[in-house]
């Protein structure tokens, strides 16, 4: 019987070098999904987690635009994806377009950390979904300009990324080339990205 992805944990493939909470290493981004629905309440729980992300000046720059499968909005979101992502996203339960506001609400001045803050909200969203046993996979393989136009994103906002959410499926249902990639990826060592005293210092 094919192994359902819900049984695959990051810790089966990853070994942290320092002591961290297990859910950090267990989070990964599968592609195989069943096509089953995710409830509105489940998705709202994920947005609720994103709501509480840290935010410069409490501006809360993030915006999440979404469509459930089998609804009138689905085709618009699905058609934004590259063909390579459409292959596996066809079995997603929801598609999300993540947008950030580039200015502060209180002054209309540029918010330098809008992408940074929105990334924090996205991670909270994704981690909540993972802890609920769902597939949450972010991507940049879509048409950014078309997303802005078709979804009515105004000029003070920046389209950041898309994501697919669904119920975990079997890797054997993916095309062969994607089956080979359907395992938790490794990461750089801490010493490769954390430098005491200045950039690139060892």
N, C-alpha and C positions, 0 to 999 in steps of 0.2 A: 504493500500500500504506500502511495506517495507520502512523504513527510510533510505535514501541514506546518506552515512557517511559524505559527504561534508557538511551536515547540522549540524553535531555534532561538537561542539567547545569545547576545553578544559575548557573554562570558564563556560560551563554548568555543569561541575562536580568539578571544582577546584576553590578555593578561596585563592589567595595569601595573605600572612600576611603583606606584604610591597608593596608599590606602584611601580609597574613595567609596562612596555609596554605590552599591551594585547597579542601580538603575542607570547610571551614566554610561557604563560600558555595555549594558544590555541594550540600550537604544541603538537601533540601526534602521536602514531605509530599504525594506523589501519592495519588490514590484508586483509579486503575485498576489492577486486578490480574487475573491469569489464572484463578485458582481452583486452580492447581497446588499440590501439597503443598510445604511447607518441611520439611526433615528435622529430627528431634529434635536432631541434632548441631549443625545451623546455629543453632537457637534457643538451645541451650546456650552456643554461642560468644557470643551476644549477652548472655545472662545473665552470662557470665564477665566481659565488659567492664563490666557494671554493678557487678559484685562489687568492682571496684577503685576505685570512686568515693570522693572525699573524704568524711569523716564526722566530725561532732562527737563527741569522746570515743570514737571508733571504735565508736559504737553501731550503725551500719549499719541505719538505721531502715527501709529499703525491704523490701517484700515484693512479689513478682510472682506473681499467680495466672493460670493460662493454660489454654487449651483449643485443641487442634488440630481442624480441620474433619474430618468423617467419624469422629468419636469420640462416645461417650455424653455428654461434657461440653459439646459444641459448642452445642447448642440452649439450654442454660441461659445461657451467655455471650451468644449472639447475641440472645436475647430481652431482654437488658438494654438494648440499643441503641434509640435513637429511630428511628422509621420512616425519617427522612431519612438516617441512617447505615446502616441495614440495607440500603438500596438498593445501596450500593457495597461494604459489608463482606461481603456474601454470597459474594464472590470472594476473601476473605482466606484465608490458609492457617492462621493462628492469631489468636486474640483474647487480649488481656492485660488484666487489671485490676491497677492499681498501687495499693498500699496502703502507708501509713507508720505506724510505731509511735510513738505520741505521748509515750511515757515512756522514760527511760533504763533499760536492763537492770539496771545495777548498783545503782540506788537507787529505782527506781519514781517518781522525780520527773519533772515535765514536761520534755520535750525541746523547747525553743523552736524549734530548727532542723530538726525532723523532716521537714517538707515541703521545705525547702531542700535537705537532704541527699538525700532521695528523688528530687528533681528532678535532682540531679547524676547519680544512678544511672540514671535514665530517659534522660538525654541520652547517657550513655556507651553504654547499650543501643541507642538509636536510631542513634547515629553508627556504631557497629560494624555494624549491619544495613545502613545506607546504603553503607558501604565494601564490603560483601559483595554489593552490587548488588540488594538487596531493597527493597521498599516498606515503610516504617515510618511510620505515621500515628497521632499521638496525638489524643485527643478528650475532650470533656466531655459530649457528647450521649448520655447514658445515664441509667438510673435508679439513683442512688447508694444510696438506701435499700434498694431491691430487691437490689442487688449485695451490700450488707452482710448482708442476711438470708439470701439463697440460697447465698452462698459461705462462710457461717459466720465472718464477720469479727467478732471480739470487740471489746468497748468500748474497749480500750486502743489500738486501731488506727483509722486514718482512711482512708477510700477517697478516692484522689486523682484518678485518671483512668483511661481505657481506651486501648488502642492496638490497631491492626490491623497484621499483618505478612503479606506475601505476595510473590509474584513479579510483576514489573512487566508490566502489560498495555497495551492501546491505549486512548487517550482516547476514541476513537469508540465504544467499548463502554459508555461512561457515558451517563446521561441528558444531554440537551442543556444543561441549566442547569449541570451539573457539568463538562461539557467546557469551558465558557467559563472555569472557575476552575482548570483543570488546567495551571497554569504556576507556576514558582517565584515566590513573593511578594517584594515589596520590603520594606525595613526602614527604621525611623527613622534619621536621622543620629546619629552619636555625640554631637554637641552637644545633642541633644534629651533624652538620658538620663544623661549623665555631667557632673557639676557640681563644679568645684573650689571648695572652701571652704564648701559648704553646699547645702541642697536648693534647686534651681531657680535657682541663681546662674549668671550668664553671664560 
